[in-house]
Amino acid sequence: MVKKNIATLHGTFPIILQKEKEGGYSVTNLALEGCYSEGETVEDALKNIREATLLCLEDNDIAPTKKEDFSLHLITV
């Protein structure tokens, strides 16, 4: 297995941050399947998803989705 150069793994990724009813926050990186984390505060959750993203990128089995494949839409009902 060839280890990826960590310097080539940096980029911008779409994430979803959600406040949990039980307290704290959950956060998901939409570009990397199965890449998620949590934290007690927004700052902790964001720090944790950065670390989780790096770990997911180092995993050769996870390929990032192209950012062109994402768009944000809000609906009103």
GUROFI-574859 format. One record per atom (N, C-alpha, C): residue in one letter; y, x, z negated; chain; atom name; residue number from 1. Coordinates in pm, 1 decimal. Last residue first. Layout:
N
 residu       yy       xx       zz chaine atome num
      A        Y        X        Z      A    CA NUM
...
END
This chain:
77
 residu       yy       xx       zz chaine atome num
      V   2541.0  -4141.7   -327.7      A     N  77
      V   2466.3  -4268.7   -320.7      A    CA  77
      V   2525.9  -4368.9   -417.2      A     C  77
      T   2616.4  -3863.4   -140.4      A     N  76
      T   2667.6  -3959.5   -237.0      A    CA  76
      T   2590.9  -4089.1   -218.1      A     C  76
      I   2492.2  -3531.6   -108.4      A     N  75
      I   2496.9  -3670.7    -64.0      A    CA  75
      I   2555.6  -3756.0   -176.5      A     C  75
      L   2534.8  -3207.1     16.4      A     N  74
      L   2551.7  -3298.4    -95.7      A    CA  74
      L   2556.8  -3439.2    -39.8      A     C  74
      H   2368.6  -2920.4    126.9      A     N  73
      H   2418.1  -3053.6    160.2      A    CA  73
      H   2427.4  -3135.5     32.3      A     C  73
      L   2343.1  -2597.0    245.5      A     N  72
      L   2365.7  -2680.7    127.2      A    CA  72
      L   2426.5  -2812.3    173.3      A     C  72
      S   2084.3  -2432.7    420.2      A     N  71
      S   2216.4  -2492.8    420.4      A    CA  71
      S   2225.5  -2584.1    298.5      A     C  71
      F   1879.2  -2175.6    555.2      A     N  70
      F   1928.4  -2252.2    441.4      A    CA  70
      F   2063.5  -2313.4    472.1      A     C  70
      D   1807.0  -2005.0    754.4      A     N  69
      D   1721.5  -2121.8    735.2      A    CA  69
      D   1768.0  -2211.4    620.7      A     C  69
      E   1961.1  -1783.4    744.5      A     N  68
      E   1999.1  -1882.9    843.5      A    CA  68
      E   1918.3  -2011.4    827.8      A     C  68
      K   1828.7  -1618.7    570.0      A     N  67
      K   1937.4  -1699.9    515.9      A    CA  67
      K   1987.6  -1803.3    615.7      A     C  67
      K   1473.4  -1624.8    594.9      A     N  66
      K   1602.3  -1587.2    653.4      A    CA  66
      K   1712.2  -1677.9    600.3      A     C  66
      T   1280.1  -1562.4    307.0      A     N  65
      T   1317.3  -1655.6    411.9      A    CA  65
      T   1453.1  -1614.9    465.0      A     C  65
      P   1095.2  -1264.6    230.2      A     N  64
      P   1213.2  -1349.8    215.0      A    CA  64
      P   1231.8  -1442.7    334.7      A     C  64
      A    755.2  -1258.5    148.6      A     N  63
      A    855.0  -1227.3    251.4      A    CA  63
      A    974.6  -1320.1    233.7      A     C  63
      I    524.4  -1124.5    -60.7      A     N  62
      I    631.9  -1223.0    -55.3      A    CA  62
      I    735.8  -1178.3     46.4      A     C  62
      D    347.4   -917.6    -75.2      A     N  61
      D    294.0  -1046.5    -31.1      A    CA  61
      D    401.9  -1153.1    -15.9      A     C  61
      N    467.2   -694.7   -186.3      A     N  60
      N    448.7   -695.8    -40.9      A    CA  60
      N    397.3   -829.0     12.0      A     C  60
      D    705.5   -703.3   -424.3      A     N  59
      D    572.1   -754.9   -395.6      A    CA  59
      D    557.1   -768.5   -244.1      A     C  59
      E    970.4   -650.8   -436.2      A     N  58
      E    880.3   -535.5   -439.5      A    CA  58
      E    736.6   -575.3   -407.5      A     C  58
      L   1072.9   -907.6   -448.5      A     N  57
      L   1093.5   -829.5   -326.6      A    CA  57
      L   1003.0   -707.3   -320.2      A     C  57
      C   1003.4   -976.9   -710.3      A     N  56
      C    944.5  -1050.5   -598.0      A    CA  56
      C    959.1   -972.5   -468.3      A     C  56
      L   1166.9   -795.6   -851.1      A     N  55
      L   1021.0   -788.4   -864.0      A    CA  55
      L    951.8   -860.4   -748.9      A     C  55
      L   1419.8   -890.0   -773.2      A     N  54
      L   1378.6   -753.0   -741.2      A    CA  54
      L   1226.9   -737.2   -748.9      A     C  54
      T   1404.6  -1148.6   -885.7      A     N  53
      T   1419.4  -1130.8   -741.6      A    CA  53
      T   1377.0   -991.2   -699.7      A     C  53
      A   1397.3  -1093.4  -1158.7      A     N  52
      A   1281.4  -1157.4  -1095.5      A    CA  52
      A   1285.8  -1140.0   -944.6      A     C  52
      E   1657.0   -987.3  -1191.3      A     N  51
      E   1539.0   -904.3  -1219.5      A    CA  51
      E   1414.9   -961.4  -1151.2      A     C  51
      R   1802.6  -1216.8  -1122.4      A     N  50
      R   1823.0  -1091.5  -1048.4      A    CA  50
      R   1701.7  -1000.7  -1066.3      A     C  50
      I   1718.6  -1393.0  -1315.4      A     N  49
      I   1677.6  -1418.7  -1176.4      A    CA  49
      I   1703.5  -1296.2  -1090.1      A     C  49
      N   1833.8  -1276.5  -1546.0      A     N  48
      N   1688.7  -1283.8  -1533.3      A    CA  48
      N   1643.6  -1309.8  -1389.7      A     C  48
      K   2105.5  -1314.0  -1497.4      A     N  47
      K   2053.0  -1178.2  -1514.4      A    CA  47
      K   1902.5  -1177.9  -1491.4      A     C  47
      L   2108.7  -1594.0  -1495.8      A     N  46
      L   2146.2  -1519.6  -1375.5      A    CA  46
      L   2096.5  -1375.6  -1380.9      A     C  46
      A   2032.1  -1648.3  -1760.9      A     N  45
      A   1950.6  -1698.6  -1649.6      A    CA  45
      A   1981.8  -1622.2  -1521.5      A     C  45
      D   2244.3  -1529.8  -1904.2      A     N  44
      D   2106.3  -1480.8  -1920.4      A    CA  44
      D   2019.1  -1522.9  -1802.7      A     C  44
      E   2458.3  -1690.7  -1815.9      A     N  43
      E   2459.8  -1546.6  -1792.3      A    CA  43
      E   2319.7  -1486.9  -1803.0      A     C  43
      V   2382.5  -1941.2  -1912.4      A     N  42
      V   2396.6  -1921.0  -1768.3      A    CA  42
      V   2389.3  -1772.2  -1736.9      A     C  42
      T   2136.4  -1894.9  -2175.6      A     N  41
      T   2272.0  -1916.8  -2127.4      A    CA  41
      T   2273.4  -1898.9  -1976.1      A     C  41
      E   1861.3  -1864.9  -2192.2      A     N  40
      E   1927.4  -1951.7  -2289.6      A    CA  40
      E   2069.7  -1986.8  -2246.5      A     C  40
      G   1677.5  -1881.8  -1882.6      A     N  39
      G   1758.0  -1812.7  -1981.8      A    CA  39
      G   1824.1  -1912.8  -2074.3      A     C  39
      E   1434.8  -1813.5  -1621.8      A     N  38
      E   1507.3  -1901.2  -1713.1      A    CA  38
      E   1591.3  -1816.4  -1806.2      A     C  38
      S   1302.2  -1806.2  -1286.5      A     N  37
      S   1318.7  -1751.8  -1420.4      A    CA  37
      S   1391.3  -1855.5  -1505.1      A     C  37
      Y   1122.4  -1745.2   -977.6      A     N  36
      Y   1201.6  -1826.9  -1068.4      A    CA  36
      Y   1210.3  -1759.9  -1204.2      A     C  36
      C    962.7  -1747.5   -687.6      A     N  35
      C   1053.7  -1659.6   -761.8      A    CA  35
      C   1145.9  -1745.6   -847.5      A     C  35
      G    808.2  -1894.8   -516.0      A     N  34
      G    752.1  -1860.4   -645.8      A    CA  34
      G    840.2  -1770.4   -729.7      A     C  34
      E    949.9  -1764.5   -225.0      A     N  33
      E    857.6  -1862.7   -281.2      A    CA  33
      E    799.5  -1811.9   -413.0      A     C  33
      L   1269.9  -1692.3   -187.9      A     N  32
      L   1144.8  -1624.1   -222.1      A    CA  32
      L   1052.7  -1721.9   -293.1      A     C  32
      A   1495.0  -1841.1   -151.3      A     N  31
      A   1451.2  -1758.4    -38.6      A    CA  31
      A   1317.4  -1690.5    -63.3      A     C  31
      L   1562.6  -1964.9   -388.1      A     N  30
      L   1507.9  -2046.4   -280.5      A    CA  30
      L   1451.8  -1965.0   -164.8      A     C  30
      N   1505.0  -1884.9   -704.1      A     N  29
      N   1551.2  -1819.5   -582.5      A    CA  29
      N   1484.5  -1891.6   -466.1      A     C  29
      T   1599.4  -2080.6   -980.6      A     N  28
      T   1502.1  -2056.3   -874.6      A    CA  28
      T   1570.3  -1987.7   -757.4      A     C  28
      V   1622.7  -2131.9  -1328.0      A     N  27
      V   1686.0  -2082.6  -1206.7      A    CA  27
      V   1578.2  -2043.4  -1107.2      A     C  27
      S   1707.3  -2320.3  -1616.2      A     N  26
      S   1605.3  -2270.2  -1525.0      A    CA  26
      S   1676.8  -2230.3  -1396.5      A     C  26
      Y   1850.7  -2282.7  -1939.5      A     N  25
      Y   1866.9  -2303.3  -1795.9      A    CA  25
      Y   1745.7  -2250.4  -1721.4      A     C  25
      G   1883.2  -2446.5  -2263.3      A     N  24
      G   1868.1  -2333.8  -2173.5      A    CA  24
      G   1881.0  -2375.9  -2028.2      A     C  24
      G   1725.0  -2755.2  -2354.7      A     N  23
      G   1813.3  -2642.3  -2382.6      A    CA  23
      G   1784.7  -2528.4  -2286.8      A     C  23
      E   1585.5  -2968.9  -2272.6      A     N  22
      E   1539.2  -2906.9  -2396.4      A    CA  22
      E   1629.7  -2791.7  -2440.2      A     C  22
      K   1700.9  -3020.1  -2026.4      A     N  21
      K   1722.7  -3115.2  -2136.1      A    CA  21
      K   1688.3  -3054.3  -2271.2      A     C  21
      E   1852.4  -2742.7  -1857.3      A     N  20
      E   1732.6  -2814.0  -1901.2      A    CA  20
      E   1764.7  -2904.6  -2019.7      A     C  20
      K   2050.2  -2693.1  -1574.2      A     N  19
      K   2048.7  -2705.2  -1720.2      A    CA  19
      K   1927.9  -2790.5  -1759.2      A     C  19
      Q   1976.3  -2482.2  -1305.4      A     N  18
      Q   1969.1  -2617.8  -1359.2      A    CA  18
      Q   1964.3  -2613.5  -1510.6      A     C  18
      L   2055.2  -2321.9  -1011.4      A     N  17
      L   2060.5  -2311.0  -1157.5      A    CA  17
      L   2065.6  -2452.4  -1212.7      A     C  17
      I   1923.3  -2184.4   -726.5      A     N  16
      I   1956.6  -2310.9   -791.2      A    CA  16
      I   1948.2  -2287.7   -941.7      A     C  16
      I   2032.0  -1945.6   -480.4      A     N  15
      I   1961.1  -1983.0   -602.5      A    CA  15
      I   2007.7  -2120.6   -648.2      A     C  15
      P   2010.1  -1741.7   -197.7      A     N  14
      P   2047.3  -1873.1   -250.9      A    CA  14
      P   1964.1  -1904.5   -375.1      A     C  14
      F   2113.8  -1397.1   -201.5      A     N  13
      F   2006.7  -1496.5   -199.6      A    CA  13
      F   2056.9  -1629.4   -254.8      A     C  13
      T   2201.9  -1095.6    -50.3      A     N  12
      T   2249.3  -1218.0   -114.2      A    CA  12
      T   2144.0  -1325.6    -94.7      A     C  12
      G   2059.2   -773.9   -126.7      A     N  11
      G   2115.3   -873.6    -37.0      A    CA  11
      G   2165.5   -991.6   -118.1      A     C  11
      H   1834.4   -497.2   -142.3      A     N  10
      H   1952.0   -568.4   -190.0      A    CA  10
      H   2004.5   -664.0    -84.3      A     C  10
      L   1630.2   -339.5    -55.1      A     N   9
      L   1596.0   -473.8    -99.3      A    CA   9
      L   1717.1   -556.2   -141.2      A     C   9
      T   1673.7    -77.6     -6.8      A     N   8
      T   1674.6   -166.0    109.5      A    CA   8
      T   1649.9   -311.7     71.1      A     C   8
      A   1641.8     45.6   -252.4      A     N   7
      A   1776.8     39.6   -196.5      A    CA   7
      A   1784.5    -54.5    -77.5      A     C   7
      I   1368.8     52.2   -295.0      A     N   6
      I   1446.8    -46.9   -368.2      A    CA   6
      I   1588.0    -60.9   -312.3      A     C   6
      N   1138.3     74.7    -45.8      A     N   5
      N   1253.4    143.4   -101.5      A    CA   5
      N   1344.1     39.4   -165.6      A     C   5
      K    805.1    -29.7   -115.8      A     N   4
      K    931.9    -51.7    -49.5      A    CA   4
      K   1041.2     26.6   -121.0      A     C   4
      K    503.6    146.6    -86.2      A     N   3
      K    606.4     95.7   -177.1      A    CA   3
      K    738.2     82.7   -101.9      A     C   3
      V    219.8     57.3     85.4      A     N   2
      V    343.6    132.9     93.8      A    CA   2
      V    446.1     67.7      2.7      A     C   2
      M   -117.7     84.9      0.0      A     N   1
      M      0.0      0.0      0.0      A    CA   1
      M    123.2     88.9      0.0      A     C   1
END
